[in-house]
Amino acid sequence: MCGIIGCSPTNAQWVRSGLAILHHRGPDSSGSLVTDFCSVGVNRLSISDVAHGAQPLTHVSGQLKLVFNGAIYNARELSKELGYQGLTDNDGEIVLELYKRHGLRFIDFLEGMYAVCIVDEQEEDVILALDPVGIKPLYISESEEGIYFSSEVRGFQGHGLKNIRRFLPGSSYSVKSKTTHRRRLVVDEPRNLEELLRDSVESQIPREVGWATMLSGGIDSSLITKFARDLERPVISYTCGREGDTDYSASVAVARELEVDHRIIDVEDAEIPELVELVVRQTNSMERWTIAAGVPTYIVARAARADGLKVLLSGEGADELFGGYDEFQGVSLQDLNPMLVQYQQDLGTSECLRLDRMTMVASIEARVPFLSAKIIAFARNLSPEEKIGMLDGAHTRKVPLHRLAQKHLPALVTERKKAEFSHGSGLSRRISDIARSKYSDTAIMKLDRELSGHRVSSAEDAWYLDIWLQNGGREIGDSMSEMQSRGLFRQHFNPYLAIDERYMLK
């Protein structure tokens, strides 16, 4: 719902400049805090306590301040449990009370998506934290000059770009003591997936602003839309596509079955090159699937914003939790769960990165009910056989979700073959055709030879990499492997590295 930026020692001008760059993340208002030891700022997209919840937020003690990006879905429950009466009804204020009581362990109690910065004026400390898989973005750069942080790489304004790394998901960090706390995701009590998902959908529907769902007609987005519709309120859904595309026909059928207000958005071929450039700039990525899927994500977000909405519910994360992608087929049982955990930890470099940047550039907040901490813990507690196995005599991926779909969705959804977002919308083919018109095989091979740190195997690779380089990519890193080591791009799966403390179940 916002963009945050800051540094320690203090540098008010750097923060002001960064806020201007990140204006799209929060066009409703801006706020900043300058102390003797730090400067922090925030651009706000007003969703929680629209009238009075401006940031920075202040604890009732007056000694703690907060800027944050995201949403705390269990804020009301926590406030009641702790007996905390805040100065506003902004859901982020409870973070300050939890920090006051538990120090860096405050993240253990949060349900939500969040990138947090707490300014502890009494201790002259800055505390940073990120949700369990990095749904929301946070990047930092540490050197002898101090620490700089921002919601987007572009916010660093050229400062220490080759030192920037992604903040560790599921952790909190004290700048003063250089102490890190890692959160463990624990299954507190056995609950069924349907109950967890229904609760997550309900908690993520905003109370004060307009919202909708992103509906492709696949299992994940259809379940989200179905459970939202079951709350007995009007639901709007959006799909990017045109007649003849698989998402078009599937989403229309699901929307008709669920009786939702369905809106299909298309884009002319002439606009696609401009949109591809926008996606590369905003994501700071040249990865093929990020860019191809980023175009329809933006098209939907732009339409929702034009319709006066501020929040979109998405089905992202289900494949990483329950084994939905083709590459999970045939993975050995001993490697499947560690592989899924690595994919989850990399969401902030892949699907969540694309979803965040391409909705926020339209000043829309995307929410992901499948990625609640409780559902993540539930999924990690399942055996590999419970995720990929036999169902009705057929070898099936995402078995728990298929069972839910069979119970609640029409057969046209449960029997539909999975399609990647850009494929289902038909845009992947259209983008690929444009790329091939721009780059010959000779040009592709030449670029591959010249850029030894990057793999260029297609016209799309060449096109995206060219745009990335023209927008200062070299300032961020010289090779893909080096940038992967800083968490800026998704990792290649390594079973020996995946079975480590990231597999955070007791």
N, C-alpha and C positions, 0 to 999 in steps of 0.2 A: 504494500500500500504506500510505500515511500522509497526515498533514496537517502542514504546516510553517508556522511563523509567526516573525516576528522584526523587529527594528528597530535602527537605529544613529542617534544615541546610544542608550545603554542605557535600558531601561524594563521592568524585570522584571514589574511588576504588569500592564502592558498585554499582555505575552506570556502570563502566567498566565490572564488573562481570555479571551484568544483561544483558548487550548488547550481551555478548557471549552466554548466554542462549537463547536469542531471535533472534539469527542470522537468523533463517529460515524466519522470518517475513520481512527481508530486506537484501538479500544477495548482493545487488549491491554496497552499500557503507554504512559507519557508520560515525556519527558525534556526537560531544558532546560540552557542554558549562559548564564551571566551574566558578562560581562567589563566592563572599564572603558569599552569603546567600543561594545558591542553586547549585545543579549539575543536569544536564539533558542530556539525550542521545537519539539517534535515529538510527535504522537500516532501510535503505531505499530500497524499491522496486521501481525502477525508472519507472514512468509512465507518469508524467507531467513534461515538460521541461527536458527530459532525460539528455541532455548534460550539462545544466547549473543550474538545480534546486536543487542542493544538500542542505540538511538541516544540522544544523539549518538555517532557513531563517531569514533575517534581514530587518527591516523596513528602508525606506530611511533616516529616522531621526537618525538611528544608535542606538537608545535607547531601541528598542523592538526586541526580538528574538522569534522564533517559532520552535517547533518541533510538528509534528502532524501525525496522522495515518488516512488515508481515502482520500476523494476527495471532493472538493467544485465545484459543477456543474455549479453554476451561477457566477463563479469568473470573467469571461470576461465581463459579463453584469454589475456586480458591479463595476469593474474597470472603465468601460466606464462612468457609471452613476456618480461615485465619482471623475472622472478625475485623477485617481491614476496611475502613471507610476512606476511600481515596478523595483526592481533590477534584477528580473528574471521573467520568464513566468510560474513559478510554481503556481498552482492554490491556494495553501495555503497562499501565501503572502498577499492576500487581507484581510485575517483575521486580520492582524496587523493594517491595516489602519482602519478597522471597529472598532477595540478595541480602537485605538487612538481617534476616534470620539465619540464613544458611550459607552465606558467602558464595564461593564459586559453585557450590552444589545446587544453586537455584534452578539450573536447567533441568535437574532431575524431576521436577514437579510440573513442567510445562507441557501442554498439549497444543501444538500449533506449528506454524512455519514462521521463522524469525531470524533476523540478523540484528543483534543487540549491541548497543554501546551504553554502558553506565559510567557516569562521572561521579566518583566518590570524592567530594570536596574535602572531607575531613582527613581522609588518608592520602589525598592528592594522587589518586590512582584512576586509571581507565580500565574498565572491564569490557571485554568483547566476548560474544557468544554466538553460536550458530545452531540451528535445529539439527536433528539427528542425521539427515542425509543431505542437508544443504539445499532445501527447496528454495530458500531465499539466498541471494548471492552476497558474499563478503570476501574482499581481497585485501591483503596487507603487504606492506613493504617495510622491513626492519633493517636499519643500518646504524652506524655510529651517530647519525644525525637524529635518530629517534624512530618512531613508528608512524606510518601513514596508513590509512585504511579508507575504503570506498566500496559502495555497492556495485560499481562497474569499473572495469579497467580504464575506461576513458576518463574517469574522474581523477586519475593520477596526474593528468596534464603534463606528461613527459617526465615526471619525477620518479626515478628509480624503476623504470618500466621493466628492465631485465632482472630486477630483484623481486618483482611482484609474485606472490603466490596466493593460491586459494586458501582461505581460512579452513581449518580442520573441522569437518561436520561433527556435530554432537559433542562439542567441547566448549568450555569457557576458559578465559585467559586473563590473567592480571598482568598489565604492562609493567607495573612497579616491581612486583616480585618475580615476574617471568614464570609464574606457576600456571599449569594447565590442569583442568579437571575434565575427565572423559565420562560421558554419561553411559550407563548401561540400560539397555531396553529389556525390561523384565515383564514376563506374563504374570500379572498379579493374581488373576483368577481365570479359570477356564470359561471362555465365552464363545459363542458361535460367530462365524464371520458375518452372517446377515445382520445380527444385532450390532456388531461393531461398525459395519459400514453404514447402516441406517443412522446410528448415532453420529457418525462422522459427517455424513451429508447434512443432517439437521444442524449440527453445531457450526458448519461452515457457511450456511446461508445467512447473509447479512440482514440485520434488523432494520437498518435505516436507509439503505440505498438499493437501487435496482440491480438485478442480477439475472443470469441465464446459464444454460449449460452448453457445452460444446459437444455436439452429437454427431458422431460419424456413422452410427448404425451398427458398430461393433459391440461386443459384450460389455466392455469396461464403461464406455460412455453411456450405453443404454441402461446399465444398472444404476449409474449415478442419476440419470434423468428419471428413471422409474421411481427410485426411492425419494427423490425430490417431489415428484408428482403425488406420491402417496401421502404427503404431508397436507394434502387437501388445500393447495394453494395454486394459483395460475403459474405455469412454467413456460418460459420462452427457451427455445433451443436454436442453435446456429450450426450450419454445415457449410463448408466451402466445397463447391463442385458445380457441375453442369450436367444436364440430362445425358445419360449414357455412362457416367462415372459410377463406380460401385457404391461410393458413399452417398451419392445422390439418391439412388433407388432404395438403399437400405435405410437411410435416415428418414426418408419420407414415410416408409412403411412403419417404422418404429414410432415416429411422431404421431402418425394417424392412430396407431394402436393405443398409445399412451394419452392421446388427446392433449397434446401440447401445441403451443403457438410456434410453428417451425419456420425458420427463415433461411433460405439458401442464398449464399453469396458467391458470385463468380467474378472473375477478373479477365479483362481483355489481354490477349497475347502482347499487345503493344506496351502494356504497363509492366510486364514481367521483368525485363532487364532492370528497370528502376527499383523494383521490389527486391530483386536479388542483391543489388548493391546495398540497399537499406539493411537487409538481414546480415550481410557480412560485416557492415560497419557496427551494427548494434550488438552483435554477438561476439565480435572480435574473433570470429572463427572462420575457417575455410573448409571445415569438414562437410562432406557431401550431404549426409543425412540431416545435419543441423540446418543447413541452408535450404535444402529442398522442402523440409517440413516447416521451416520458419516462415516461408511465404504464405501458405494457407493459414497458419496461426495468426499472422498479422492481419490478413484480410478479414478474418472473423472478428478479431479484437477491434479493428477499425470500425467495422459495421456496428458492433455492440456499443461502442462509445458514441457513435453518431446517433444511436437510438436512445441515448441518455443513461446507459447502464454503467456500472463501475466494477462489477465482479462477474467472472466466468468460472463455473465449476468444470473441471476437466477430469478425464479418466486416466491421466498419466500416472505411472508408477506401478500399475497392476502387473505389467509384463515382467518387470524387474523383481517383484515380490514373489510371483507364482510361476515363473518360467514360461512366458508367452512367446518369446522370439524363436525363430527357426534355429538359431545357433545353440539353443539349449537342448535341442533334440539330439540324442545320442551321447550327451555328456555323461561321463561315468557317475554313478550314484555318489561316490565319495567326494567328487568335485563339484556337484551341482550346487549345494547350499553355499559353499565358499564363493563360487562363481557369482551366484545371485547377490551375495553380500557386497562383492566388489562392484557389481553393476549398480547397486543401490548407493554405495558411497560415491560413485561417479556420476550420479544423476545431475549434480550441479555443474558438470562439464558437458552434459548431453541433453536429455529431454527437459529437465527443469531449467537449464540455461536457456534453451530455445524458447520454452514457454514463458519464462520470466521476461526476457528481453523483448520478445515480440508482442507481448501484451502490454508491458509497461511503456513501450514507446508510443502506444496508443492511449496511455494513461488508464489502463484497465488492469485490475489485479486478478490473476488466475489462482484459483484454489484447487487443491488436489486431495480429495477425501480419502483415496486409497493410501496416502502417505501419512496418515495419523500415526503417532508413536505406538499406539495400541495395535493397530493393524500390522505395522512393520514387525513388532514383537511376535504377534500371532503367526505371521508367515514364517519368520525365522525359526519358530518352534515346531513347524511341520517337518516331517521327514521328506526326503526327495521323492519317494514313491507316492506321497500324498499330493504332490504338485504335478508331476508328470507320470501318467500311468494309464491303465485301462479304464474306460468309462463306456458303458453300453457296448462292449465288445470292440471298441476302437481305441487305439493309442492316442492319448489326448494330452495337450499341454494346458496349464492353468485349470486343472481338474476342479478345485474348489469353486472357481468362478463359473465354470460350465454348469456345475450342479445348481448354483444360485440362478443362473440364467434359465435353465430348464424349468425352474420353479416359477419364475416371474416374467419371462420374456417370450415372445412368439418364436416359433421354430425357425423363421427366416433369419433370426439373429444367431441362435445357437448353432445352426448348421452352416453359417457363413464362414468361409475361409478367411483367416486373418489377413488384413492388408495394412501396410505401413501408411501413416497419415497422408504423406504426399502421393503415394500410389492410389489410395482410395479416392482422393480428391481429383485425380487425373492430372495434377500439376507436375508430377515427376516427369512424365513423358513430355509435356510441353516445354518444361525447363531444359530437359536434355536435348530436345530438338534445337532450341535456340543456341545452346552451348556448342553443338556440332556445327552450326552455321558460322560460328565465330572462330573455331580452332580446328585446323587440319591435323591429320595424324603426324605430319612432319613438325608442326608447331608444338604439339603435345610432347613428342620425343625430345625436342630441343629444350623445352622448359624442364623436363625431367632430368636431363643431363646437367643443366645449369644450376638447378636447385637441389643439391645433393642431400640436404637435410629434410626434404619433403618428397613424398611419393606422388607422382603425377601420372596417372594411368588412363585418364579419360578427359574428354573435352570439359566436363563439369569441373573436374579437379583443376584444370588449367584456368578456367574462368574464375572460380572462387579464389584461387591462390593469387591470381593477378590483382583482383580487387583488394584482397587482404594486404598485399604488398603496397599497393597504391595508397592505402589508408594507414600506413605506418607500421605494418606487421613486423618489419625488421627491428623496430625499436623494442618489441616485446620479446623476441627470441629468434635465434638463428636456425634452430632445428626443432622438429616435432618432438623428438625424444627428450630434449632438454626442457621444453615447455611442459611435457607430460610429467616430468619429475617435480615441477612446481605446482602440479594440480590444475593446470590451465586447460588441459585436454584429457579425454578419457584414456584410461590405461589399457594395455593389452593384458588379457587374463593370464595370471601366473599362479598355478595352484599352490606353489610353495610359499608365496607371499600372501595369498588370500587367507590362509588359515592362521590368522594372527589376532591381535586384540580388537581388530575391527569387527570380529564376529562376537558382538557384545551381548551374549546371553549367559546368565548365570547357570 
